[in-house]
Amino acid sequence: MSEFMASNNLHICNIPEYGPTFISSIHQGFPDLTIINNSISNYLKNWGVLDTQSHSDHKYIYFKLEVEDIPEADFYFKSKYGQKKFLNFIKKHLHSFKTKLNKVDNIVYFNQYVKDFIDMIKRAAFKTLKKKPKRIVQRFSFWCEDLRVARNRVSKLFKIYLRNKSINNNQVLVQSSGSAYRKARAGYKKLLLQTKRKAWEAYCINYNERYGSLFNLVFNKYNINNEIGVKPNNNPNLSIKEKISYIMDSFFPGQSPGEELIYSPVVDSVDPLIIQDLELVFNVLKSGKAPGLDRIDYRMWRAVFEYDKDFMLDFFNMFFKLNYFPNCMRNSRIFFLLKDGKDPGLCSSYRPVCLLPTLGKIVERFFFLKLNRWLDQNNIIHPNQYGFREGKSCDLAISNIV
């Protein structure tokens, strides 16, 4: 049971203090479990056991699930496949953006332009790329080619059985197809059970980590709890939105009353980017990095760049021309990770992780490239500065001292 719960990221909602769920003349216990996914455990409220007569040894269980604010299932785009369809969609809509880019002359128009451009890339991804739900990594793998073949055979026989049952009056044919389906299904279930058992035995025999995943599973270290333990003013009835707002205000307090954060520096003209600068940045972008709220990853931006390098060059140069970083690229997706051994009731026990839009990260790399080039050209950095510099190391510093 613990293996199943850990592998599938599930959470048991039963509260033992509320009494047993099963009471008979000779025994009582907790065989009736309320199990939900950890991702929505925060939305379960008022779990309990009713004393109402159920005409059975099992008691009624009640709970309330606040479904209004449950987020959509998390997924990512399989951008490695389907790029041809993705680019075909881009080709149909990119011409209008080329025309609009020539008319951009202020930050207000540019902010809306970038937002519309990102929305177009998102539409292209949703219409052309496959979506795959994010799941917790399994502790061991049992799926194999034999299981896939057996499953497909059972599915095929099931469809044949349903078709014969709906359109055929021949009872012999219906019974024979149903018998074949049930026999194949029984064989598939048996094979599935045997394969799981063998895979688990092989995993345990070949396991050589002293304090790895197997140790955590045996000693109940995988009890992942996504519940937000912060309770402002010790109020246990706060909604999930109120708890998140409280933590956000603690980590990101925002602007104080009367505080002015408007900063408009006077900037000299900046040398425009060239194609080689874009190639330098796009060639080192790593695939598989987590995207931001827009779900656009580096592969999509690289595909757009390879399709029309001149347009992307003019697009990125507009950031330097206007000296502006659009608001839509400042919104991030935030996760709060509970630190090991810390009190979940304190905001300081959590570590915020911000996932920014990938386009903003690319623009940051261009700013970083420009800054380093300016520092080198004006000889700003001391030659004995070895920390955080490319091509410098502790070995070089020690050799120069010696």
Contacts in CASP RR format, 6 or more apart in sequence:
PFRMAT RR
TARGET T0000
AUTHOR 0000-0000-0000
METHOD contacts of the structure
MODEL  1
MSEFMASNNLHICNIPEYGPTFISSIHQGFPDLTIINNSISNYLKNWGVL
DTQSHSDHKYIYFKLEVEDIPEADFYFKSKYGQKKFLNFIKKHLHSFKTK
LNKVDNIVYFNQYVKDFIDMIKRAAFKTLKKKPKRIVQRFSFWCEDLRVA
RNRVSKLFKIYLRNKSINNNQVLVQSSGSAYRKARAGYKKLLLQTKRKAW
EAYCINYNERYGSLFNLVFNKYNINNEIGVKPNNNPNLSIKEKISYIMDS
FFPGQSPGEELIYSPVVDSVDPLIIQDLELVFNVLKSGKAPGLDRIDYRM
WRAVFEYDKDFMLDFFNMFFKLNYFPNCMRNSRIFFLLKDGKDPGLCSSY
RPVCLLPTLGKIVERFFFLKLNRWLDQNNIIHPNQYGFREGKSCDLAISN
IV
2 217 0 8 1.000
2 220 0 8 1.000
2 222 0 8 1.000
3 139 0 8 1.000
3 200 0 8 1.000
3 217 0 8 1.000
4 10 0 8 1.000
5 11 0 8 1.000
5 12 0 8 1.000
5 35 0 8 1.000
5 222 0 8 1.000
6 139 0 8 1.000
6 217 0 8 1.000
6 222 0 8 1.000
6 223 0 8 1.000
6 224 0 8 1.000
7 136 0 8 1.000
7 138 0 8 1.000
7 139 0 8 1.000
8 136 0 8 1.000
9 37 0 8 1.000
9 38 0 8 1.000
9 39 0 8 1.000
9 135 0 8 1.000
9 136 0 8 1.000
9 224 0 8 1.000
10 35 0 8 1.000
10 36 0 8 1.000
10 37 0 8 1.000
10 38 0 8 1.000
11 35 0 8 1.000
11 36 0 8 1.000
11 37 0 8 1.000
11 38 0 8 1.000
11 41 0 8 1.000
11 224 0 8 1.000
11 225 0 8 1.000
11 226 0 8 1.000
12 33 0 8 1.000
12 34 0 8 1.000
12 35 0 8 1.000
13 33 0 8 1.000
13 34 0 8 1.000
13 35 0 8 1.000
13 36 0 8 1.000
13 41 0 8 1.000
13 44 0 8 1.000
13 47 0 8 1.000
13 63 0 8 1.000
14 21 0 8 1.000
14 30 0 8 1.000
14 32 0 8 1.000
14 33 0 8 1.000
14 34 0 8 1.000
14 47 0 8 1.000
15 47 0 8 1.000
15 48 0 8 1.000
16 30 0 8 1.000
18 47 0 8 1.000
18 48 0 8 1.000
18 49 0 8 1.000
19 49 0 8 1.000
20 28 0 8 1.000
20 29 0 8 1.000
20 30 0 8 1.000
20 49 0 8 1.000
20 59 0 8 1.000
21 29 0 8 1.000
21 30 0 8 1.000
21 31 0 8 1.000
21 32 0 8 1.000
21 49 0 8 1.000
21 58 0 8 1.000
21 59 0 8 1.000
21 61 0 8 1.000
22 28 0 8 1.000
22 29 0 8 1.000
22 30 0 8 1.000
22 31 0 8 1.000
22 32 0 8 1.000
22 57 0 8 1.000
22 58 0 8 1.000
22 59 0 8 1.000
23 29 0 8 1.000
23 57 0 8 1.000
23 59 0 8 1.000
24 57 0 8 1.000
31 58 0 8 1.000
32 58 0 8 1.000
32 59 0 8 1.000
32 61 0 8 1.000
34 47 0 8 1.000
34 61 0 8 1.000
34 63 0 8 1.000
36 44 0 8 1.000
38 224 0 8 1.000
38 225 0 8 1.000
38 226 0 8 1.000
39 74 0 8 1.000
39 226 0 8 1.000
40 65 0 8 1.000
40 70 0 8 1.000
41 225 0 8 1.000
41 226 0 8 1.000
41 227 0 8 1.000
42 226 0 8 1.000
42 227 0 8 1.000
42 228 0 8 1.000
42 240 0 8 1.000
42 243 0 8 1.000
43 65 0 8 1.000
43 66 0 8 1.000
43 67 0 8 1.000
43 69 0 8 1.000
43 70 0 8 1.000
43 240 0 8 1.000
44 63 0 8 1.000
44 64 0 8 1.000
44 65 0 8 1.000
44 66 0 8 1.000
45 63 0 8 1.000
45 64 0 8 1.000
45 65 0 8 1.000
45 66 0 8 1.000
46 62 0 8 1.000
46 63 0 8 1.000
46 64 0 8 1.000
47 61 0 8 1.000
47 62 0 8 1.000
47 63 0 8 1.000
48 61 0 8 1.000
48 62 0 8 1.000
48 63 0 8 1.000
49 59 0 8 1.000
49 60 0 8 1.000
49 61 0 8 1.000
49 62 0 8 1.000
50 59 0 8 1.000
50 60 0 8 1.000
50 61 0 8 1.000
50 62 0 8 1.000
51 59 0 8 1.000
52 60 0 8 1.000
54 60 0 8 1.000
66 239 0 8 1.000
66 240 0 8 1.000
69 239 0 8 1.000
69 240 0 8 1.000
69 241 0 8 1.000
73 133 0 8 1.000
74 133 0 8 1.000
74 134 0 8 1.000
75 131 0 8 1.000
75 132 0 8 1.000
75 133 0 8 1.000
75 134 0 8 1.000
75 295 0 8 1.000
76 131 0 8 1.000
76 132 0 8 1.000
76 134 0 8 1.000
76 291 0 8 1.000
76 295 0 8 1.000
76 297 0 8 1.000
77 125 0 8 1.000
77 129 0 8 1.000
77 130 0 8 1.000
77 131 0 8 1.000
77 132 0 8 1.000
77 295 0 8 1.000
77 297 0 8 1.000
77 300 0 8 1.000
78 129 0 8 1.000
78 130 0 8 1.000
78 131 0 8 1.000
78 132 0 8 1.000
79 86 0 8 1.000
79 125 0 8 1.000
79 129 0 8 1.000
79 297 0 8 1.000
79 299 0 8 1.000
79 300 0 8 1.000
79 303 0 8 1.000
80 287 0 8 1.000
80 299 0 8 1.000
81 129 0 8 1.000
81 130 0 8 1.000
82 128 0 8 1.000
82 129 0 8 1.000
82 130 0 8 1.000
83 299 0 8 1.000
83 303 0 8 1.000
85 128 0 8 1.000
85 129 0 8 1.000
86 124 0 8 1.000
86 125 0 8 1.000
86 128 0 8 1.000
86 129 0 8 1.000
86 300 0 8 1.000
86 303 0 8 1.000
87 303 0 8 1.000
87 304 0 8 1.000
87 307 0 8 1.000
88 128 0 8 1.000
89 123 0 8 1.000
89 124 0 8 1.000
89 127 0 8 1.000
89 128 0 8 1.000
90 120 0 8 1.000
90 121 0 8 1.000
90 124 0 8 1.000
90 303 0 8 1.000
90 304 0 8 1.000
90 307 0 8 1.000
91 307 0 8 1.000
93 120 0 8 1.000
93 124 0 8 1.000
94 307 0 8 1.000
94 308 0 8 1.000
94 311 0 8 1.000
97 113 0 8 1.000
97 116 0 8 1.000
97 117 0 8 1.000
97 120 0 8 1.000
97 311 0 8 1.000
98 311 0 8 1.000
100 113 0 8 1.000
101 113 0 8 1.000
101 311 0 8 1.000
101 314 0 8 1.000
101 315 0 8 1.000
101 318 0 8 1.000
103 109 0 8 1.000
104 110 0 8 1.000
104 113 0 8 1.000
104 318 0 8 1.000
104 322 0 8 1.000
106 322 0 8 1.000
107 322 0 8 1.000
107 324 0 8 1.000
110 318 0 8 1.000
110 322 0 8 1.000
110 324 0 8 1.000
110 326 0 8 1.000
111 324 0 8 1.000
111 326 0 8 1.000
111 327 0 8 1.000
111 328 0 8 1.000
114 326 0 8 1.000
114 328 0 8 1.000
114 329 0 8 1.000
114 359 0 8 1.000
115 326 0 8 1.000
115 328 0 8 1.000
117 315 0 8 1.000
118 294 0 8 1.000
118 296 0 8 1.000
118 328 0 8 1.000
118 357 0 8 1.000
118 359 0 8 1.000
121 294 0 8 1.000
121 296 0 8 1.000
121 300 0 8 1.000
121 301 0 8 1.000
121 304 0 8 1.000
122 294 0 8 1.000
122 295 0 8 1.000
122 296 0 8 1.000
124 300 0 8 1.000
125 295 0 8 1.000
125 296 0 8 1.000
125 300 0 8 1.000
139 203 0 8 1.000
139 213 0 8 1.000
139 214 0 8 1.000
139 217 0 8 1.000
140 199 0 8 1.000
140 200 0 8 1.000
140 203 0 8 1.000
141 199 0 8 1.000
142 195 0 8 1.000
142 196 0 8 1.000
142 198 0 8 1.000
142 199 0 8 1.000
142 200 0 8 1.000
144 195 0 8 1.000
146 191 0 8 1.000
146 195 0 8 1.000
147 188 0 8 1.000
147 191 0 8 1.000
147 192 0 8 1.000
147 195 0 8 1.000
150 184 0 8 1.000
150 187 0 8 1.000
150 188 0 8 1.000
150 191 0 8 1.000
150 192 0 8 1.000
151 188 0 8 1.000
153 184 0 8 1.000
153 188 0 8 1.000
154 181 0 8 1.000
154 184 0 8 1.000
154 185 0 8 1.000
154 188 0 8 1.000
157 177 0 8 1.000
157 178 0 8 1.000
157 180 0 8 1.000
157 181 0 8 1.000
157 184 0 8 1.000
157 185 0 8 1.000
158 181 0 8 1.000
158 185 0 8 1.000
160 177 0 8 1.000
160 180 0 8 1.000
160 181 0 8 1.000
161 174 0 8 1.000
161 177 0 8 1.000
161 178 0 8 1.000
161 180 0 8 1.000
161 181 0 8 1.000
164 170 0 8 1.000
164 173 0 8 1.000
164 174 0 8 1.000
164 177 0 8 1.000
164 178 0 8 1.000
165 174 0 8 1.000
165 177 0 8 1.000
168 174 0 8 1.000
203 214 0 8 1.000
204 214 0 8 1.000
207 214 0 8 1.000
209 215 0 8 1.000
213 222 0 8 1.000
215 221 0 8 1.000
216 222 0 8 1.000
227 344 0 8 1.000
228 240 0 8 1.000
228 243 0 8 1.000
228 244 0 8 1.000
228 247 0 8 1.000
228 336 0 8 1.000
228 344 0 8 1.000
229 243 0 8 1.000
229 344 0 8 1.000
229 345 0 8 1.000
230 243 0 8 1.000
230 246 0 8 1.000
230 247 0 8 1.000
230 344 0 8 1.000
230 345 0 8 1.000
230 346 0 8 1.000
230 347 0 8 1.000
230 350 0 8 1.000
231 238 0 8 1.000
231 243 0 8 1.000
231 345 0 8 1.000
232 238 0 8 1.000
232 242 0 8 1.000
232 243 0 8 1.000
232 246 0 8 1.000
238 246 0 8 1.000
246 347 0 8 1.000
247 336 0 8 1.000
247 347 0 8 1.000
247 350 0 8 1.000
248 334 0 8 1.000
250 347 0 8 1.000
251 347 0 8 1.000
251 350 0 8 1.000
251 352 0 8 1.000
255 261 0 8 1.000
265 323 0 8 1.000
267 323 0 8 1.000
270 320 0 8 1.000
270 321 0 8 1.000
270 323 0 8 1.000
270 370 0 8 1.000
272 317 0 8 1.000
272 320 0 8 1.000
272 321 0 8 1.000
273 313 0 8 1.000
273 316 0 8 1.000
273 317 0 8 1.000
273 320 0 8 1.000
273 366 0 8 1.000
274 313 0 8 1.000
275 309 0 8 1.000
275 313 0 8 1.000
277 366 0 8 1.000
277 369 0 8 1.000
278 305 0 8 1.000
278 309 0 8 1.000
278 312 0 8 1.000
278 313 0 8 1.000
278 316 0 8 1.000
280 369 0 8 1.000
281 362 0 8 1.000
281 365 0 8 1.000
281 366 0 8 1.000
281 369 0 8 1.000
282 301 0 8 1.000
282 302 0 8 1.000
282 305 0 8 1.000
282 362 0 8 1.000
285 298 0 8 1.000
285 301 0 8 1.000
285 302 0 8 1.000
285 362 0 8 1.000
286 298 0 8 1.000
287 297 0 8 1.000
287 298 0 8 1.000
287 299 0 8 1.000
288 297 0 8 1.000
288 298 0 8 1.000
289 297 0 8 1.000
289 298 0 8 1.000
289 358 0 8 1.000
290 355 0 8 1.000
291 297 0 8 1.000
291 355 0 8 1.000
291 357 0 8 1.000
291 358 0 8 1.000
292 332 0 8 1.000
292 333 0 8 1.000
292 355 0 8 1.000
292 356 0 8 1.000
292 357 0 8 1.000
292 358 0 8 1.000
293 331 0 8 1.000
293 332 0 8 1.000
293 333 0 8 1.000
293 355 0 8 1.000
293 357 0 8 1.000
294 357 0 8 1.000
294 358 0 8 1.000
294 359 0 8 1.000
296 357 0 8 1.000
296 358 0 8 1.000
296 359 0 8 1.000
297 358 0 8 1.000
298 358 0 8 1.000
298 362 0 8 1.000
301 358 0 8 1.000
301 359 0 8 1.000
301 362 0 8 1.000
304 312 0 8 1.000
305 312 0 8 1.000
316 362 0 8 1.000
316 363 0 8 1.000
316 366 0 8 1.000
319 325 0 8 1.000
319 363 0 8 1.000
319 366 0 8 1.000
320 366 0 8 1.000
320 370 0 8 1.000
325 360 0 8 1.000
325 363 0 8 1.000
328 357 0 8 1.000
329 356 0 8 1.000
329 357 0 8 1.000
329 359 0 8 1.000
329 360 0 8 1.000
329 363 0 8 1.000
330 356 0 8 1.000
331 357 0 8 1.000
332 354 0 8 1.000
332 355 0 8 1.000
332 356 0 8 1.000
332 357 0 8 1.000
333 354 0 8 1.000
333 355 0 8 1.000
334 352 0 8 1.000
334 353 0 8 1.000
334 354 0 8 1.000
334 355 0 8 1.000
335 352 0 8 1.000
335 353 0 8 1.000
335 355 0 8 1.000
336 350 0 8 1.000
336 351 0 8 1.000
336 352 0 8 1.000
336 353 0 8 1.000
337 350 0 8 1.000
337 351 0 8 1.000
337 352 0 8 1.000
337 353 0 8 1.000
338 344 0 8 1.000
338 349 0 8 1.000
338 350 0 8 1.000
338 351 0 8 1.000
339 349 0 8 1.000
339 350 0 8 1.000
339 351 0 8 1.000
342 348 0 8 1.000
342 349 0 8 1.000
342 350 0 8 1.000
343 349 0 8 1.000
374 380 0 8 1.000
375 381 0 8 1.000
381 389 0 8 1.000
384 397 0 8 1.000
384 400 0 8 1.000
385 392 0 8 1.000
386 392 0 8 1.000
386 393 0 8 1.000
386 394 0 8 1.000
386 396 0 8 1.000
386 397 0 8 1.000
END
